[in-house]
């Protein structure tokens, strides 16, 4: 795919936009709702039964989470579901909380979490305990909310690196990561975890609002000077803007192919050849885990703020098989251990 062609760039931008809009994005991102008609059925309310308010955008992945969450909770709680869109405001959410008076709120996705944070700024507490999931870098944002816990969406880098090593003959000993200043602490933490498994995480910090040139320069430095074996891409929506993917990441990666590890399945696309491998939460299992967290809170006095953030208990692997076979020295005996193959 020749990125110097204007038409090719336009196609890339379109593909990138579709991929990015379906993934879990960074802290400032807004979730994009599916078309009206993707409804959620509430469990009928029952006298004396406590309610759980579920707030989420309507998408394929959020519906997977919602189904398993609802099925697990509905025998014990009235599950009241309220989809949100780009037009939903904190005042809208406040009205729902007042109307439902839930024992607990489940916030699925970045926008739901951001709306709850705004609601807490606009109204005095106490606030219903909340469980957050499918929100980018929730652990780093948790301080914005009171009486809240949840499940991190990001899979620790070392989990992904070790899994990738089991799928390929090519060595994975040095991994590069491009990050903004906001994520310096997170990268430092992940570097320590990676060192336990003899993986060296090499960071390259760019500005708060980088352009394509900064991305290309960072990739060139990591691949040519640092000679990393792979690149790890954080779930940071600023770095994953379609134009940055097309004119920054892909322009360099197509010139100097290197394995790219991502945290969302939609970025593993045979048309893009951007992400070659992904590890992400199993969304149905994530709903079940969130339901168990609600039950745990109910048994421990609904003290969400004192409950540690959990890591996903079940993950899925995704691989760009043609690219892996061509560039990664792929182990054919690993096919049975990969959850989704893109080709």
Secondary structure, DSSP 8 states (H G I E B T S, - for coil): --TTSHHHHHHHHHHHHHHHHTS---TT-------TT---------TT--EEEEEE---HHHHHHHHHHHHHHTTTSEEEEEE--TT--HHHHHHHHHHH--SEEEEESHHHHHHHHHHHHHS-S---EEEEES-TTHHHHGGGSSSEEEB--S--HHHHHHHHHHHBSS---EEEEEEEGGGHHHHHHHHHHHHHTT-EEEEEEE-TT--HHHHHHHHHIIIIIS--SEEE----TTTT-HHHIIIIIHHHHHHS--EEEESSGGG--TTT---SEEEEE-HHHHHHHHHHHHHHHHHTTS-GGGS--B--S-EEEEEEHHHHHHHS-B-GGGGGG-SEEE-
